[in-house]
Amino acid sequence: MKAFGSSMLPILKSGSLLTFETAEEYEIGDIVFCKVKGRYIDAHKIVKKDSNKGFLIANNHGWENGWTKVIYGRVKTGEYQNKIIFERS
């Protein structure tokens, strides 16, 4: 999926091609594709976890989208202009 916008700079650039993977567990710092308050969020980070609320999602500049329990996958790699700019370790 291609992600657009500046909310994840400097980690991801607008127009980055992202490859997602599903996981059994998601961790703080994972960049995820999820649904928050009925809206799809294609590339924001998990910043907190709570056993009741789920995961708190935010951009890379501290703006919080809200809590969710619906995560479709996390970014495995991010490419920009045919170069890998992000790779999950």
Secondary structure, DSSP 8 states (H G I E B T S, - for coil): -EE-SSTTTTTS-TTEEEEEE--S---TT-EEEEEETTEEEEEEEEEEEETTTEEEEE-TTS-EEEEESEEEEEEEEEEETTEEEEE--
